[in-house]
Amino acid sequence: MTTTELEWERRIAELWASFEGAAPGDFLARVEALSAELPVGHPRALFERASAHDSLGQEALAAPLYRQALASGLSGGLRRQAVIQLASTLRNLGEVQESVALLTAERAAGSDELDDAVSAFLALSLVDAGREREAVGLALGALARHLPRYNRSLSNYAKALAGRAP
């Protein structure tokens, strides 16, 4: 990464760190300004703009930007974050089946530190889809990995709730 890219990354990280205390309009304007420093259609700029709209409760504006970021080649951990955030946004917009499909595919796509986030957002979407038992099973399965004891028992209960044999 170049010095300029590192500087941009530092500034966007600082901006996000200030989110809680920022006025919504100011925050969005600053994200737009930083994004405008990247080439038009840059996947990272699209992702940051989508995330800003999403964080401000403007899901209808966020969804197409997430889609554009992904279609433009957003990669690595940011790609996975964008999928999670798009799926959550779609759920909030009532597009529950698409949310479930995106997150189900993401669970099968690989494994990293965001696995539990994928499972948590999929559980929320499954609840909205009327698949509560499967949602609880998924959430308990994710939780089981973090418990100091009872991991095997809770994992088996989770699989049974999710409709899979232990």
Secondary structure, DSSP 8 states (H G I E B T S, - for coil): --HHHHHHHHHHHHHHHTGGGS-HHHHHHHHHHHHHTS-TT-HHHHHHHHHHHHHTT-HHHHHHHHHHHHHTT--HHHHHHHHHHHHHHHHHTT-HHHHHHHHHHHHHH--STTHHHHHHHHHHHHHHTT-HHHHHHHHHHHHHTT-SS-HHHHHHHHHHHTT---
